[in-house]
Amino acid sequence: MILIVVFMLISSLGAVVLNLSHERYLFESYIQNSVETEEIFLVSKSASEAVIKLLDMDDKKIDYLGEFWSQNIPLVLDEGKINIQIADQERYLNPNLLIKRKKIDQKMFSIFERLFEILDVNQQILFNIVDWIDRDSFSSGGEEDYDLYKAKNAPLDTVEELRLIKGVDDRIYNGRIVNGQFHPGLRSVISPYSNGKVNINTASKWVLMALDRDIDETVANAIISYRKGKPFKRVDDLINVDGMNSDILYRIKPYIDVKSENFLATIDIQLGDRKYKLVILLNRKGKTREIWKKLY
């Protein structure tokens, strides 16, 4: 009988000890997680403020690829490492501008037609994009109904949303090799964050070529070569580029600029063995401000 009582006491004490150990573990884990959460919050807040100050200090009249903000910015902190990459969004074409006043903007559509032809992308995908973003549920030549969902019938919110559109597979989205020649993916030439004015100081040759039927690869490369030595301070400076003429300049002038307004900052943060990614969309129309911020 005594042995039974002793055994029961030992069992009870063991259960109490185990329970206390479990509660201690949960308590310590909670404290540790709180500390880590506070730490990443402070670091991300500081990184965001630093990017805003950097863009505020920059000359807003002109933006080009040789500026400090356009370079990879690695930082070493006591707590870990940070790497900042900033991309202006006016280097891209904005697909949301394909629709204007509930109708297809024919001039913008022509630009995208050339872009898709240059990238060797099926034109049907362009119509699918149009039907994804237009306000009605009627087909304009593209896909409206999908197996698991319907077309959004609203503007794109992110470039990743393109993956939901019929025909946009990994190769079309990320890029591919065709007949030994590299073709960038849509993610490299399209952004829903652009204000619609292509920055000729930062745009790729594919975007430059899409602007006009007379801007071929030779002229686009000449533009890029010219701006490397001397960034364009005015859009009219394009006339100094070999292959450019007043007719081309007249046609593309409503769609180009030498500065950018929207910037996407991607910040990789490493604190010990923990890794995070902070993505910030900023608008610099006047004073730089955050549009949104996401931490992964």
C-alpha positions in Angstrom: 0.0 0.0 0.0 2.8 2.4 0.9 4.6 1.6 -2.3 1.5 2.4 -4.3 1.2 5.8 -2.5 4.9 6.6 -3.1 4.5 5.6 -6.8 1.5 7.8 -7.1 3.3 10.8 -5.5 6.3 10.3 -7.8 4.0 10.1 -10.8 2.2 13.3 -9.8 5.4 15.2 -9.1 6.8 14.0 -12.5 3.6 15.3 -14.2 4.0 18.7 -12.4 7.6 19.0 -13.4 6.9 18.1 -17.0 4.0 20.6 -17.0 6.2 23.3 -15.5 8.9 22.6 -18.1 6.4 22.8 -20.9 5.0 26.1 -19.6 8.5 27.4 -19.2 9.3 26.5 -22.7 6.2 28.2 -24.0 7.0 31.3 -21.9 10.6 31.5 -23.1 9.5 30.9 -26.7 6.9 33.7 -26.4 9.5 36.1 -25.0 12.1 35.1 -27.7 9.5 35.6 -30.5 8.5 38.9 -29.1 12.1 40.1 -29.0 12.7 38.9 -32.6 9.5 40.5 -33.8 10.4 43.8 -32.2 13.9 43.6 -33.6 12.8 43.0 -37.2 10.2 45.7 -36.8 12.8 48.2 -35.8 15.2 47.2 -38.5 12.6 47.3 -41.3 11.3 50.7 -40.0 14.9 52.1 -40.1 15.5 50.6 -43.6 12.3 52.1 -44.9 13.1 55.5 -43.5 16.6 55.3 -45.0 15.3 54.6 -48.5 12.8 57.5 -48.2 15.6 59.9 -47.2 17.8 58.6 -50.0 15.1 59.3 -52.6 14.3 62.7 -51.1 17.9 63.8 -51.4 18.1 62.7 -55.0 17.6 65.2 -57.8 14.0 64.8 -58.8 14.4 66.4 -62.2 16.3 63.5 -63.7 16.7 59.8 -62.8 19.3 57.5 -64.5 21.0 54.2 -63.9 24.3 55.6 -62.7 22.8 57.2 -59.6 23.4 55.8 -56.1 19.8 54.7 -55.6 20.0 52.5 -58.7 22.9 50.4 -57.4 22.9 47.4 -55.2 23.4 48.8 -51.6 24.8 46.2 -49.1 25.0 47.2 -45.4 26.6 45.4 -42.5 25.0 46.0 -39.0 25.8 44.8 -35.6 22.7 42.7 -35.7 23.2 41.3 -39.2 23.2 42.3 -42.9 20.9 44.3 -45.1 20.9 44.5 -48.9 18.8 47.2 -50.7 17.8 47.1 -54.3 15.7 49.9 -55.8 14.0 49.9 -59.2 12.2 52.8 -60.6 8.9 51.7 -62.1 8.9 54.1 -65.1 11.4 51.8 -66.8 8.4 49.6 -67.5 5.2 49.8 -69.4 1.9 49.8 -67.4 -0.7 47.3 -68.8 -3.4 49.0 -66.8 -3.2 51.9 -69.3 -4.4 49.7 -72.1 -7.9 50.7 -70.9 -8.9 54.3 -71.0 -12.4 55.5 -70.2 -13.7 51.9 -70.4 -12.3 51.5 -73.9 -9.1 50.1 -75.3 -6.5 52.9 -75.8 -5.5 52.2 -79.3 -2.1 54.1 -79.1 -1.1 52.2 -76.0 -2.4 49.0 -77.5 -0.1 49.5 -80.5 2.9 49.9 -78.1 2.0 46.6 -76.4 1.5 44.9 -79.7 5.0 45.9 -80.7 6.3 44.8 -77.3 4.7 41.4 -77.6 6.0 41.0 -81.2 9.6 41.9 -80.0 9.4 39.4 -77.2 7.9 36.8 -79.5 4.8 36.4 -77.2 1.5 35.3 -78.6 -0.7 38.3 -79.3 -3.6 36.3 -77.8 -2.1 36.8 -74.4 -2.3 40.6 -74.9 -6.1 40.3 -75.5 -6.3 38.1 -72.4 -4.7 40.9 -70.4 -7.1 43.4 -71.8 -10.1 41.3 -70.9 -8.6 40.7 -67.4 -8.4 44.4 -66.6 -11.4 45.9 -68.5 -14.5 46.7 -66.4 -17.0 44.6 -68.2 -17.5 40.8 -68.5 -17.7 40.8 -72.3 -14.7 39.4 -74.3 -12.7 41.9 -76.3 -11.0 38.9 -78.0 -9.4 37.5 -74.9 -10.3 35.0 -72.2 -13.1 35.9 -69.7 -13.9 32.6 -68.0 -11.4 30.4 -66.4 -11.8 26.9 -64.9 -11.5 28.0 -61.2 -12.2 31.8 -61.4 -13.4 34.6 -63.6 -11.4 37.4 -65.1 -10.8 40.2 -62.6 -12.4 43.0 -64.7 -10.3 45.5 -62.8 -6.7 46.8 -63.0 -3.7 44.7 -62.1 -2.5 45.3 -58.5 0.8 43.5 -58.8 2.9 42.2 -61.6 2.6 38.7 -60.1 -1.1 38.8 -60.9 -0.1 38.3 -64.6 0.4 34.6 -63.6 -3.4 34.2 -63.3 -4.0 35.3 -66.9 -4.3 32.5 -69.5 -1.2 31.9 -71.5 1.2 33.5 -69.0 3.3 30.5 -68.0 6.8 30.4 -66.3 8.6 31.0 -69.6 6.4 34.0 -70.7 6.6 35.4 -67.2 10.3 34.9 -66.3 11.9 34.9 -69.8 13.2 32.3 -72.2 15.7 31.5 -75.0 14.2 31.4 -78.5 16.4 30.3 -81.4 19.5 31.1 -79.3 18.3 34.6 -78.4 17.2 35.7 -74.9 13.7 37.1 -74.6 12.9 38.7 -71.2 9.8 37.7 -69.4 6.8 40.1 -68.9 7.9 40.7 -65.3 11.0 42.5 -66.7 9.1 44.9 -69.0 5.7 45.4 -67.3 4.6 47.1 -64.1 1.2 48.3 -62.8 3.1 50.8 -60.6 4.4 53.0 -63.5 2.8 56.4 -64.0 2.7 55.7 -67.8 5.7 57.9 -68.8 8.6 55.7 -69.8 11.9 57.0 -68.4 14.3 56.9 -71.4 17.2 57.0 -68.9 16.3 53.7 -67.3 14.1 51.7 -69.8 15.4 48.5 -71.4 16.0 48.3 -75.1 12.8 46.1 -75.4 10.7 48.9 -73.9 12.3 51.6 -76.0 11.7 49.5 -79.2 8.1 49.1 -78.3 7.5 52.9 -78.2 7.6 53.4 -81.9 7.8 51.3 -85.1 10.9 53.2 -86.3 12.9 52.5 -83.1 14.6 49.2 -84.0 17.3 47.4 -82.0 20.1 49.5 -83.5 18.4 52.8 -82.5 17.5 51.4 -79.0 21.1 50.4 -78.4 22.2 53.8 -79.6 19.9 55.4 -77.0 21.3 53.2 -74.2 24.9 53.9 -75.4 24.3 57.7 -75.4 22.7 57.8 -71.9 25.6 55.9 -70.4 27.9 58.7 -71.3 25.5 61.5 -70.7 22.0 61.0 -69.2 19.1 62.7 -70.9 18.2 65.9 -69.1 15.3 66.6 -71.5 13.3 64.4 -73.8 14.3 66.6 -76.7 17.9 65.5 -76.2 16.9 62.2 -77.9 17.3 64.0 -81.2 21.1 63.8 -80.7 21.0 60.0 -80.9 22.0 58.4 -84.2 18.9 57.1 -85.9 16.5 59.4 -84.1 14.5 62.1 -86.0 11.9 64.7 -85.3 9.1 62.5 -86.5 9.9 59.7 -84.1 10.3 62.2 -81.2 7.0 63.8 -82.0 5.2 60.5 -81.9 6.7 59.2 -78.6 6.9 62.5 -76.7 3.6 62.0 -74.9 4.8 58.7 -73.5 8.3 59.5 -72.3 10.2 61.4 -69.6 13.7 61.7 -68.1 12.6 61.2 -64.5 10.7 58.6 -62.4 8.0 58.9 -59.9 7.5 55.4 -58.5 10.1 53.2 -56.9 10.0 49.6 -55.7 12.6 48.8 -53.0 13.4 45.2 -52.2 15.3 44.9 -48.9 16.9 41.5 -47.9 17.4 41.4 -44.1 19.4 38.8 -42.2 19.4 38.9 -38.4 21.5 35.9 -37.1 20.2 32.9 -38.9 16.8 34.5 -39.6 16.1 35.9 -43.1 13.4 38.4 -44.1 12.4 40.2 -47.3 10.9 43.7 -47.1 9.3 45.1 -50.2 8.2 48.8 -50.3 6.4 50.8 -53.0 7.2 54.5 -52.8 5.9 57.4 -54.7 8.0 60.5 -55.1 5.6 63.1 -56.5 6.8 65.9 -54.3 7.9 64.4 -51.0 8.6 60.7 -51.0 5.9 58.6 -49.3 5.2 54.9 -48.8 2.3 53.5 -50.8 2.5 50.1 -49.2 5.0 47.8 -47.4 5.2 44.0 -47.1 7.4 41.9 -44.9 8.0 38.2 -45.7 
